[in-house]
Amino acid sequence: MHYLKTLLCLLLPLGAFAQSAEENQRRVENGLLPWVQFKNQPPMRFTIEERLKSLEIPGVTVAVIRDYKIEWAKGYGWADKEEKRPVTTETLFQAASISKSLNGVAILRLVQDGKLRLDEDINTYLKTWHPSADSGKITIAHLLSHTAGLTIHGFPGYETTDMLPTTEQILMGQKPANTKEVKPFAAPGEKMQYSGGGTTVSQLILTTITGEPYEQYLQREVLNPMGMTQSFYNQPPPAGKAALLATAYENDGSRVKGSYHVYPEQGAAGLWTNPTDLAKYIIETQLSKEGKSAKVLSPEMTRKRLTPYLDKSSALGVFINADGRWFSHNGGNWGFACTYSGSMEGGNGFVVMTNVSNHLIIDEIVRAISTVYGWKDFQSVEKFPLLSSIPDSLIRRYTGTYVRQSPKTTIAIRPSGKGLTAVVQNGQPYNMHFTQADKFVITEQPAMWTFAGDTLKMFNGQRQALFLREKP
């Protein structure tokens, strides 16, 4: 009895400190962290609803995985603003380049079944299109790891009323395709350079080998066995799914013409899904890697899939972070953005998807998730000093309208309280946080802004833009 009481006393503190799924969800929803924080200041945190409004994002949807299970999933905002149709956990979003991860699973299933070889020359399998003859030996592994030396980074998609090209027309750059020919730019295996064009070659190989439509094979052999029964690769989407589809929006808040673009480049960008279904793929990958499941790929094939091929990050349809602790993929189609990550050990992960081409709220939600769950790999922010105030003389000097000519963009800087706000293209005002007398940042855009005379300069990584002040 004494032993039992001692054991209970040891366990009670653990239970007291353990957070429920509901509490973790609440902390994430109320703990979004912007890209910047200020030294000697309390951390800035926002709610999801606040950021949907301030970043002018229609909707977002989230799933969190813990200990090989979906701990919680929820949708926020609007799947369609005009229809007042809310995002739910069943709402389907375009997965964009995340499609490549499931495409990699499908191709490796064919390898596992003995219908393809990872190191075989792809010309062995291609019948209707071939890369340039002098490109060298391109293999399946090259295609999946972006090391084939092929062009075309990504695809813009097609309006719903456009005539769609065949896969061969896409690869040849022939009308009605709206992208150039997929062709070699470097020798295979020489370096890693992201290529949606190379993924589209693997799509052609799959349909050639199976003799089936791409979406049919993926549904039967990959999606359904993983339990991703709400997802599909059909392009355009089936009519019966219309009520579940999120509408895509431009960054200015307007609806994408036709509600979304269509992607005949299915393997590279054609998956419609939601975080709940993608979480099932992540969990299956984790369990398979550990030898505990083989719904589509064997543990040996899954481990091969998660092994970087040439560099330290690009594996077979998936990317591995620098220290090898997570596998992941981002995505961005016209009017959609998304990301997922799954841990290599322990069965943790997350999926975030939104119906606008803006990754800011995604990054902020990921920081909130990583902070709540203690996953330090995703917590990085930049820290700057913050001026408590700026002189009235500088407020008067900086006030005005600044214009960039190409593409034409206006920023109106106006006094607000004891500081300044910036209004971009007649949108809502953003607070300007001054880190020096001539430098400021805003939480809604990861960039440093600098005043120099009548010029306003914006720096974002290697990108910069110049805005000239209009004369009164």
C-alpha positions as CSV (number, residue, x, y, z in Angstrom):
1,M,0.0,0.0,0.0
2,H,2.9,2.4,0.9
3,Y,4.4,1.7,-2.6
4,L,1.0,2.5,-4.3
5,K,0.7,5.8,-2.4
6,T,4.3,6.8,-3.4
7,L,3.6,5.9,-7.0
8,L,0.4,8.0,-7.0
9,C,2.3,11.0,-5.5
10,L,4.9,10.8,-8.3
11,L,2.3,10.6,-11.0
12,L,0.1,13.4,-9.8
13,P,2.4,16.3,-10.7
14,L,2.8,14.9,-14.2
15,G,-1.0,15.0,-14.6
16,A,-1.1,18.5,-13.2
17,F,1.4,19.8,-15.7
18,A,0.1,17.9,-18.7
19,Q,-2.1,20.0,-20.9
20,S,-5.3,18.7,-22.5
21,A,-5.9,18.8,-26.2
22,E,-8.5,21.6,-25.7
23,E,-6.0,23.7,-23.6
24,N,-3.3,23.2,-26.2
25,Q,-5.6,24.2,-28.9
26,R,-6.7,27.3,-27.0
27,R,-3.1,28.3,-26.4
28,V,-2.2,28.0,-30.1
29,E,-5.3,30.0,-31.1
30,N,-4.3,32.8,-28.8
31,G,-0.6,32.6,-29.2
32,L,0.3,33.5,-32.7
33,L,3.8,34.9,-32.9
34,P,4.8,37.4,-35.6
35,W,8.2,37.2,-37.4
36,V,9.7,40.0,-35.2
37,Q,9.9,40.6,-31.5
38,F,11.4,43.6,-29.7
39,K,14.1,43.5,-27.1
40,N,13.2,44.3,-23.5
41,Q,9.5,44.2,-24.5
42,P,6.9,41.5,-23.6
43,P,6.4,39.1,-26.5
44,M,3.7,40.1,-29.0
45,R,1.0,37.5,-29.4
46,F,-2.1,37.6,-31.5
47,T,-5.2,35.4,-31.9
48,I,-6.0,33.6,-35.1
49,E,-9.1,35.7,-35.6
50,E,-7.0,38.9,-35.1
51,R,-4.5,37.8,-37.7
52,L,-7.1,36.7,-40.2
53,K,-8.5,40.3,-40.0
54,S,-5.2,42.2,-39.9
55,L,-3.5,40.2,-42.6
56,E,-6.7,40.1,-44.7
57,I,-6.8,36.4,-45.0
58,P,-10.1,34.7,-45.7
59,G,-9.6,31.4,-44.0
60,V,-7.1,28.9,-42.5
61,T,-7.3,25.3,-41.3
62,V,-5.0,23.5,-38.9
63,A,-4.3,20.0,-37.6
64,V,-1.8,19.0,-34.9
65,I,-0.4,15.5,-34.5
66,R,0.9,14.3,-31.1
67,D,2.0,10.8,-30.3
68,Y,1.0,9.4,-33.7
69,K,-2.6,10.7,-33.3
70,I,-4.4,13.8,-34.5
71,E,-4.7,15.7,-31.2
72,W,-6.9,18.4,-32.7
73,A,-8.0,20.0,-35.9
74,K,-10.1,23.1,-36.7
75,G,-11.0,25.5,-39.4
76,Y,-11.2,29.3,-39.0
77,G,-12.6,32.1,-41.2
78,W,-14.3,31.7,-44.5
79,A,-14.0,29.0,-47.2
80,D,-16.0,31.5,-49.3
81,K,-16.4,35.1,-48.1
82,E,-19.2,36.0,-50.5
83,E,-21.3,32.9,-49.7
84,K,-20.4,33.2,-45.9
85,R,-19.4,29.6,-46.0
86,P,-17.1,28.8,-43.1
87,V,-13.9,26.7,-43.1
88,T,-14.5,23.4,-41.4
89,T,-12.2,20.4,-40.9
90,E,-13.8,18.9,-44.0
91,T,-13.1,21.9,-46.3
92,L,-10.8,21.0,-49.1
93,F,-7.8,23.2,-50.1
94,Q,-5.3,22.9,-52.9
95,A,-2.2,21.3,-51.5
96,A,-0.1,22.8,-54.3
97,S,3.5,21.4,-54.1
98,I,2.6,19.2,-51.1
99,S,1.2,17.1,-54.0
100,K,4.8,16.0,-54.7
101,S,5.0,14.2,-51.4
102,L,2.1,11.9,-52.2
103,N,3.3,11.6,-55.8
104,G,6.6,10.3,-54.4
105,V,4.7,7.7,-52.4
106,A,2.9,6.6,-55.6
107,I,6.1,6.3,-57.7
108,L,7.9,4.4,-54.9
109,R,4.9,2.0,-54.7
110,L,5.6,1.2,-58.3
111,V,9.2,0.6,-57.5
112,Q,8.2,-1.6,-54.6
113,D,6.0,-3.6,-56.9
114,G,8.8,-4.1,-59.3
115,K,7.3,-2.0,-62.1
116,L,10.0,0.7,-61.9
117,R,13.6,0.9,-60.8
118,L,14.9,3.9,-59.0
119,D,18.3,3.9,-60.8
120,E,16.9,3.0,-64.3
121,D,17.2,5.5,-67.2
122,I,13.7,7.1,-67.5
123,N,13.8,6.7,-71.3
124,T,13.2,3.0,-70.6
125,Y,9.7,3.9,-69.5
126,L,8.8,6.9,-71.6
127,K,7.1,6.3,-75.0
128,T,5.6,9.6,-76.1
129,W,8.1,12.2,-74.8
130,H,11.8,12.1,-74.0
131,P,14.2,14.7,-72.6
132,S,17.0,16.0,-74.8
133,A,19.2,13.1,-75.9
134,D,22.4,14.7,-74.7
135,S,21.2,15.3,-71.1
136,G,22.7,12.2,-69.6
137,K,21.1,9.4,-67.7
138,I,18.1,10.7,-65.7
139,T,16.7,8.3,-63.2
140,I,13.5,8.1,-61.1
141,A,15.5,9.0,-58.0
142,H,16.7,12.2,-59.8
143,L,13.1,13.2,-60.6
144,L,11.9,12.8,-57.1
145,S,14.8,14.5,-55.4
146,H,15.0,17.5,-57.8
147,T,18.4,16.5,-59.0
148,A,17.6,15.6,-62.6
149,G,18.9,19.0,-63.9
150,L,15.5,19.8,-65.5
151,T,13.8,23.2,-65.8
152,I,10.4,24.7,-64.8
153,H,10.2,25.5,-61.1
154,G,6.4,25.7,-60.8
155,F,3.1,26.1,-62.6
156,P,0.5,28.9,-62.6
157,G,-2.4,26.6,-63.4
158,Y,-5.3,27.3,-65.8
159,E,-8.6,29.1,-65.4
160,T,-11.6,26.9,-65.1
161,T,-12.7,27.8,-68.7
162,D,-9.4,27.2,-70.3
163,M,-8.6,24.2,-72.6
164,L,-6.2,22.0,-70.6
165,P,-3.0,20.6,-72.2
166,T,-2.0,17.0,-72.1
167,T,1.0,16.0,-70.0
168,E,3.1,15.7,-73.1
169,Q,2.1,19.2,-74.3
170,I,3.1,20.5,-70.9
171,L,6.5,18.8,-71.1
172,M,7.0,20.1,-74.7
173,G,5.8,23.6,-73.9
174,Q,3.2,23.3,-76.7
175,K,-0.1,25.1,-76.6
176,P,-2.5,25.1,-74.8
177,A,0.3,24.7,-72.2
178,N,1.1,28.1,-70.6
179,T,4.7,27.2,-69.5
180,K,7.9,26.6,-71.5
181,E,9.4,23.2,-72.4
182,V,10.8,21.1,-69.7
183,K,14.4,20.6,-70.7
184,P,17.9,20.0,-69.2
185,F,19.9,22.8,-67.8
186,A,22.6,20.7,-66.0
187,A,23.8,17.2,-65.9
188,P,21.7,14.8,-63.9
189,G,23.0,14.3,-60.3
190,E,25.1,17.4,-60.5
191,K,23.1,19.6,-58.1
192,M,19.7,20.0,-56.5
193,Q,17.4,22.5,-58.1
194,Y,13.7,22.4,-57.5
195,S,11.8,21.3,-60.6
196,G,8.0,20.9,-60.9
197,G,8.9,20.0,-64.5
198,G,10.8,16.9,-63.3
199,T,7.8,15.9,-61.1
200,T,5.6,16.1,-64.2
201,V,7.9,13.7,-66.0
202,S,7.3,11.2,-63.2
203,Q,3.5,11.8,-63.7
204,L,3.9,10.7,-67.3
205,I,5.9,7.7,-66.3
206,L,3.2,6.6,-63.8
207,T,0.4,6.8,-66.4
208,T,2.5,5.1,-69.0
209,I,3.4,2.2,-66.8
210,T,0.0,1.7,-65.2
211,G,-2.1,2.5,-68.3
212,E,-4.5,4.3,-65.9
213,P,-5.5,8.0,-65.3
214,Y,-3.2,9.5,-62.7
215,E,-6.0,10.4,-60.3
216,Q,-7.4,6.9,-60.5
217,Y,-4.2,5.2,-59.5
218,L,-3.4,7.6,-56.7
219,Q,-6.9,7.3,-55.2
220,R,-6.8,3.5,-55.2
221,E,-3.2,2.8,-54.3
222,V,-2.2,5.7,-52.1
223,L,-5.0,8.0,-50.8
224,N,-7.6,5.4,-49.9
225,P,-5.3,2.9,-48.2
226,M,-4.0,5.8,-46.0
227,G,-7.5,6.8,-45.1
228,M,-7.3,10.0,-47.1
229,T,-10.8,9.4,-48.5
230,Q,-11.8,13.0,-48.7
231,S,-8.8,13.9,-50.9
232,F,-8.4,13.6,-54.7
233,Y,-6.2,14.4,-57.6
234,N,-8.9,15.0,-60.1
235,Q,-8.4,18.1,-62.3
236,P,-10.8,19.8,-62.5
237,P,-12.5,18.6,-59.3
238,P,-15.5,16.3,-59.4
239,A,-18.8,18.2,-59.4
240,G,-20.0,16.4,-56.3
241,K,-17.2,18.0,-54.3
242,A,-18.1,21.6,-55.1
243,A,-19.6,22.4,-51.7
244,L,-16.4,21.3,-49.9
245,L,-13.9,23.3,-52.0
246,A,-12.3,26.4,-50.5
247,T,-12.4,29.4,-52.8
248,A,-9.0,30.9,-53.7
249,Y,-8.4,34.6,-53.2
250,E,-5.9,37.1,-54.5
251,N,-3.7,39.0,-52.0
252,D,-5.8,42.1,-52.6
253,G,-8.9,40.2,-51.2
254,S,-10.6,39.7,-54.6
255,R,-11.8,36.3,-55.6
256,V,-9.7,34.3,-58.1
257,K,-11.6,34.1,-61.4
258,G,-13.5,30.9,-61.5
259,S,-12.9,30.4,-57.8
260,Y,-9.6,28.5,-58.3
261,H,-7.1,27.4,-60.9
262,V,-7.0,24.0,-62.5
263,Y,-3.7,22.0,-62.5
264,P,-3.2,19.2,-65.1
265,E,0.3,19.0,-63.6
266,Q,-1.3,16.7,-61.0
267,G,1.8,15.2,-59.5
268,A,3.4,18.6,-59.0
269,A,0.3,20.6,-57.8
270,G,-3.0,18.8,-58.3
271,L,-4.0,17.4,-54.9
272,W,-7.1,18.7,-53.1
273,T,-7.1,17.8,-49.4
274,N,-7.4,19.1,-45.9
275,P,-5.2,18.9,-42.8
276,T,-7.0,15.9,-41.3
277,D,-6.3,13.8,-44.4
278,L,-2.7,15.1,-44.7
279,A,-2.2,14.2,-41.0
280,K,-3.1,10.6,-41.8
281,Y,-0.4,10.6,-44.4
282,I,2.1,12.0,-41.9
283,I,1.2,9.4,-39.3
284,E,1.4,6.5,-41.7
285,T,4.8,7.7,-42.8
286,Q,6.0,7.8,-39.2
287,L,4.6,4.4,-38.3
288,S,6.0,2.8,-41.5
289,K,9.4,4.3,-40.9
290,E,9.3,2.6,-37.5
291,G,8.2,-0.8,-38.9
292,K,4.7,-0.5,-37.4
293,S,2.6,-0.1,-40.6
294,A,2.8,-0.7,-44.3
295,K,-0.5,0.5,-45.8
296,V,1.3,1.7,-49.0
297,L,5.0,1.4,-48.6
298,S,7.1,-1.0,-46.7
299,P,9.2,0.3,-43.8
300,E,12.4,-0.2,-45.9
301,M,10.9,1.8,-48.8
302,T,9.7,4.5,-46.4
303,R,13.1,4.9,-44.9
304,K,14.6,5.1,-48.4
305,R,12.0,7.8,-49.2
306,L,13.1,9.9,-46.2
307,T,16.8,9.7,-47.0
308,P,18.3,12.8,-48.7
309,Y,19.6,11.8,-52.1
310,L,22.3,14.3,-53.1
311,D,22.4,17.1,-50.7
312,K,21.4,17.1,-47.0
313,S,17.7,18.1,-47.4
314,S,16.0,16.8,-50.6
315,A,14.8,13.3,-50.3
316,L,12.3,11.4,-52.6
317,G,9.3,13.8,-52.7
318,V,10.0,15.3,-49.3
319,F,12.5,17.6,-47.6
320,I,14.5,16.8,-44.4
321,N,15.5,19.6,-42.1
322,A,19.1,20.4,-41.4
323,D,19.4,18.2,-38.3
324,G,17.3,15.4,-39.7
325,R,14.5,15.7,-37.1
326,W,11.6,16.5,-39.4
327,F,10.3,15.7,-42.9
328,S,8.2,18.4,-44.5
329,H,7.0,20.2,-47.6
330,N,5.5,23.6,-48.4
331,G,3.0,24.5,-51.1
332,G,1.8,27.5,-53.0
333,N,-0.8,27.5,-55.8
334,W,-2.7,30.5,-57.2
335,G,-4.7,31.7,-54.2
336,F,-3.5,28.9,-51.8
337,A,-0.6,28.3,-49.4
338,C,0.2,25.4,-47.1
339,T,2.8,23.6,-45.1
340,Y,3.3,20.3,-43.2
341,S,6.0,18.8,-41.0
342,G,6.2,15.4,-39.3
343,S,8.8,14.4,-36.8
344,M,11.2,11.6,-37.5
345,E,10.8,10.3,-34.0
346,G,7.9,10.4,-31.5
347,G,4.9,10.8,-33.9
348,N,4.5,14.6,-33.8
349,G,3.6,17.1,-36.5
350,F,1.2,19.7,-38.0
351,V,-0.5,20.8,-41.1
352,V,-1.6,24.4,-41.9
353,M,-3.5,25.5,-45.1
354,T,-5.0,28.8,-46.2
355,N,-7.0,30.1,-49.2
356,V,-4.7,33.0,-50.2
357,S,-1.1,33.1,-51.4
358,N,0.2,34.4,-48.1
359,H,2.4,32.4,-45.8
360,L,2.6,34.9,-43.0
361,I,-0.3,33.5,-40.9
362,I,1.0,30.0,-41.6
363,D,4.4,30.9,-40.2
364,E,2.8,32.5,-37.2
365,I,0.6,29.5,-36.4
366,V,3.6,27.2,-36.8
367,R,5.5,29.3,-34.3
368,A,2.5,29.1,-31.9
369,I,2.3,25.4,-32.3
370,S,6.0,24.9,-31.7
371,T,6.0,27.1,-28.6
372,V,3.0,25.4,-27.1
373,Y,4.3,21.9,-27.8
374,G,8.0,22.7,-27.2
375,W,9.2,21.9,-30.7
376,K,12.1,24.3,-30.8
377,D,13.0,23.8,-34.5
378,F,10.2,26.2,-35.6
379,Q,10.5,29.0,-33.0
380,S,12.9,31.4,-34.7
381,V,12.1,35.1,-34.7
382,E,14.1,38.2,-35.4
383,K,14.7,40.6,-32.5
384,F,15.2,44.3,-32.8
385,P,15.5,47.2,-30.4
386,L,12.4,49.4,-30.2
387,L,12.3,53.2,-29.8
388,S,9.8,54.2,-27.2
389,S,8.9,57.3,-29.3
390,I,10.0,59.3,-32.3
391,P,10.2,63.1,-32.3
392,D,7.4,65.2,-33.8
393,S,9.9,66.6,-36.3
394,L,10.4,63.1,-37.8
395,I,6.7,62.4,-37.8
396,R,6.2,65.6,-39.9
397,R,9.2,64.7,-42.1
398,Y,8.1,61.2,-42.9
399,T,4.4,61.9,-43.4
400,G,3.4,61.7,-47.1
401,T,2.7,59.3,-49.9
402,Y,5.4,57.1,-51.4
403,V,5.1,55.4,-54.8
404,R,6.9,52.5,-56.5
405,Q,6.5,52.6,-60.2
406,S,6.7,48.9,-61.2
407,P,4.5,47.3,-60.2
408,K,2.8,50.5,-59.2
409,T,2.3,50.5,-55.4
410,T,1.5,53.4,-53.1
411,I,2.2,53.6,-49.4
412,A,0.6,56.4,-47.4
413,I,2.3,57.2,-44.2
414,R,0.1,59.1,-41.7
415,P,0.4,60.3,-38.1
416,S,-1.3,58.0,-35.6
417,G,-1.3,58.8,-31.9
418,K,2.3,59.4,-31.0
419,G,3.6,57.5,-34.0
420,L,3.0,56.7,-37.6
421,T,1.0,54.1,-39.6
422,A,1.5,52.9,-43.1
423,V,-1.4,52.3,-45.5
424,V,-0.6,50.2,-48.5
425,Q,-2.8,50.7,-51.6
426,N,-5.7,52.2,-49.6
427,G,-5.9,49.1,-47.4
428,Q,-5.9,49.0,-43.6
429,P,-3.2,50.9,-41.6
430,Y,-0.2,49.0,-40.2
431,N,1.6,50.3,-37.1
432,M,5.2,51.3,-37.8
433,H,7.6,50.1,-35.1
434,F,10.8,52.2,-35.2
435,T,14.0,50.3,-34.4
436,Q,16.1,53.4,-35.2
437,A,15.2,57.0,-36.1
438,D,15.2,56.2,-39.8
439,K,14.3,52.4,-39.7
440,F,11.0,50.6,-38.9
441,V,9.3,47.2,-39.3
442,I,5.7,46.1,-39.3
443,T,4.6,42.8,-37.9
444,E,2.5,42.0,-41.0
445,Q,5.4,41.8,-43.4
446,P,8.9,40.4,-42.8
447,A,11.0,43.3,-44.1
448,M,13.1,46.2,-42.9
449,W,12.1,49.7,-44.1
450,T,14.5,52.6,-44.2
451,F,14.0,56.4,-44.9
452,A,16.6,58.1,-46.9
453,G,15.6,61.7,-47.9
454,D,12.5,61.4,-50.1
455,T,13.1,57.7,-50.7
456,L,11.6,54.8,-48.7
457,K,13.6,51.5,-49.1
458,M,12.2,48.1,-48.4
459,F,14.6,45.1,-47.8
460,N,13.4,41.5,-47.6
461,G,16.2,39.0,-47.9
462,Q,17.8,39.7,-51.3
463,R,14.7,41.6,-52.5
464,Q,14.5,45.3,-52.3
465,A,12.0,48.0,-53.5
466,L,12.3,51.7,-53.7
467,F,9.4,54.1,-53.1
468,L,9.7,57.8,-54.0
469,R,7.8,60.5,-52.1
470,E,5.2,62.3,-54.0
471,K,5.5,66.1,-54.0
472,P,2.7,67.9,-52.2
